[in-house]
């Protein structure tokens, strides 16, 4: 992924997208994690290529000891009819502004 989205997108998703699409996909992930609601989905459509779209959805949330919050997010990208689905775990610690991919 490009540097500005490396904490938000997985390689499996980023490698299918051009830099502008990576920004759109990351914005969708940031939108759903900001709300922290299980079931929330943000969709996007490429502004640079036809037949490219995707979504991010929060599928589960769990809080850990010490105040760290985590959630499972599923990203879907469709490029020319080929769908790629990737699940990722995203967390943020106390005082941190946004969720990032957890190892």
C-alpha positions as a Markdown table, in Angstrom:
| # | Residue | x | y | z |
|---|---|---|---|---|
| 1 | Unk | 0.0 | 0.0 | 0.0 |
| 2 | Unk | 1.0 | 3.6 | -0.4 |
| 3 | Unk | 2.5 | 5.1 | 2.8 |
| 4 | Unk | -0.5 | 7.1 | 3.8 |
| 5 | Unk | -2.8 | 4.0 | 4.0 |
| 6 | Unk | -0.3 | 1.4 | 5.2 |
| 7 | Unk | -1.9 | 1.2 | 8.6 |
| 8 | Unk | -5.4 | 0.8 | 7.2 |
| 9 | Unk | -5.2 | -1.5 | 4.1 |
| 10 | Unk | -3.8 | -5.0 | 3.8 |
| 11 | Unk | -1.4 | -5.8 | 1.0 |
| 12 | Unk | -3.9 | -8.2 | -0.5 |
| 13 | Unk | -6.4 | -5.4 | -1.0 |
| 14 | Unk | -3.9 | -2.6 | -1.8 |
| 15 | Unk | -2.1 | -4.5 | -4.6 |
| 16 | Unk | -5.4 | -4.6 | -6.6 |
| 17 | Unk | -5.9 | -0.9 | -6.4 |
| 18 | Unk | -4.3 | 2.2 | -7.8 |
| 19 | Unk | -3.1 | 4.9 | -5.3 |
| 20 | Unk | -6.3 | 7.0 | -5.6 |
| 21 | Unk | -8.4 | 3.8 | -5.0 |
| 22 | Unk | -6.3 | 2.9 | -2.0 |
| 23 | Unk | -7.2 | 6.3 | -0.5 |
| 24 | Unk | -10.9 | 5.7 | -1.2 |
| 25 | Unk | -10.7 | 2.2 | 0.4 |
| 26 | Unk | -8.9 | 3.5 | 3.4 |
| 27 | Unk | -11.4 | 6.3 | 3.9 |
| 28 | Unk | -14.2 | 3.6 | 3.9 |
| 29 | Unk | -12.4 | 1.7 | 6.6 |
| 30 | Unk | -11.8 | 4.8 | 8.6 |
| 31 | Unk | -15.5 | 5.8 | 8.3 |
| 32 | Unk | -16.8 | 2.4 | 9.7 |
| 33 | Unk | -14.2 | 2.2 | 12.5 |
| 34 | Unk | -14.9 | 5.7 | 13.6 |
| 35 | Unk | -18.5 | 4.8 | 14.3 |
| 36 | Unk | -17.5 | 1.5 | 16.1 |
| 37 | Unk | -20.9 | 0.0 | 15.2 |
| 38 | Unk | -21.0 | -3.7 | 14.4 |
| 39 | Unk | -22.8 | -4.1 | 11.1 |
| 40 | Unk | -21.7 | -0.7 | 9.7 |
| 41 | Unk | -20.7 | -0.7 | 6.1 |
| 42 | Unk | -19.1 | 2.0 | 3.9 |
| 43 | Unk | -19.1 | 1.5 | 0.1 |
| 44 | Unk | -16.9 | 3.2 | -2.5 |
| 45 | Unk | -16.6 | 3.3 | -6.2 |
| 46 | Unk | -13.4 | 4.1 | -8.1 |
| 47 | Unk | -13.1 | 7.6 | -9.4 |
| 48 | Unk | -10.2 | 6.6 | -11.7 |
| 49 | Unk | -11.3 | 3.2 | -13.3 |
| 50 | Unk | -14.5 | 1.7 | -14.4 |
| 51 | Unk | -15.7 | -1.6 | -12.9 |
| 52 | Unk | -13.7 | -1.1 | -9.6 |
| 53 | Unk | -15.5 | -0.8 | -6.3 |
| 54 | Unk | -15.4 | -2.0 | -2.7 |
| 55 | Unk | -16.6 | -1.8 | 0.8 |
| 56 | Unk | -15.5 | -2.1 | 4.4 |
| 57 | Unk | -17.8 | -3.6 | 7.1 |
| 58 | Unk | -17.4 | -4.0 | 10.9 |
| 59 | Unk | -18.2 | -7.6 | 11.7 |
| 60 | Unk | -17.3 | -7.8 | 15.4 |
| 61 | Unk | -15.9 | -5.7 | 18.2 |
| 62 | Unk | -14.2 | -6.5 | 21.4 |
| 63 | Unk | -12.5 | -4.5 | 24.0 |
| 64 | Unk | -9.3 | -5.7 | 25.7 |
| 65 | Unk | -7.9 | -5.2 | 29.1 |
| 66 | Unk | -6.0 | -2.0 | 29.5 |
| 67 | Unk | -8.5 | 0.0 | 27.4 |
| 68 | Unk | -7.4 | -1.2 | 24.0 |
| 69 | Unk | -10.4 | -1.5 | 21.6 |
| 70 | Unk | -10.4 | -3.9 | 18.7 |
| 71 | Unk | -12.7 | -4.8 | 15.9 |
| 72 | Unk | -12.8 | -7.2 | 13.0 |
| 73 | Unk | -13.3 | -5.5 | 9.6 |
| 74 | Unk | -14.0 | -7.2 | 6.3 |
| 75 | Unk | -12.8 | -5.4 | 3.1 |
| 76 | Unk | -14.3 | -6.4 | -0.2 |
| 77 | Unk | -12.8 | -5.1 | -3.5 |
| 78 | Unk | -14.3 | -5.9 | -6.9 |
| 79 | Unk | -12.0 | -5.3 | -9.9 |
| 80 | Unk | -13.5 | -6.2 | -13.4 |
| 81 | Unk | -15.9 | -8.7 | -11.7 |
| 82 | Unk | -13.2 | -10.4 | -9.6 |
| 83 | Unk | -14.0 | -10.2 | -5.9 |
| 84 | Unk | -11.3 | -10.2 | -3.2 |
| 85 | Unk | -12.4 | -10.4 | 0.4 |
| 86 | Unk | -10.0 | -9.9 | 3.3 |
| 87 | Unk | -10.7 | -9.8 | 7.0 |
| 88 | Unk | -8.4 | -7.7 | 9.2 |
| 89 | Unk | -8.2 | -7.0 | 12.9 |
| 90 | Unk | -8.0 | -3.3 | 13.8 |
| 91 | Unk | -7.2 | -1.8 | 17.2 |
| 92 | Unk | -6.5 | 1.4 | 19.0 |
| 93 | Unk | -5.1 | 2.0 | 22.4 |
| 94 | Unk | -6.3 | 4.5 | 25.0 |
| 95 | Unk | -5.8 | 8.1 | 23.7 |
| 96 | Unk | -5.1 | 7.0 | 20.1 |
| 97 | Unk | -7.1 | 8.8 | 17.5 |
| 98 | Unk | -7.7 | 6.0 | 15.0 |
| 99 | Unk | -7.7 | 2.3 | 14.5 |
| 100 | Unk | -4.8 | 0.6 | 12.7 |
| 101 | Unk | -4.2 | -3.0 | 11.6 |
| 102 | Unk | -3.1 | -5.1 | 14.5 |
| 103 | Unk | -0.5 | -7.8 | 14.1 |
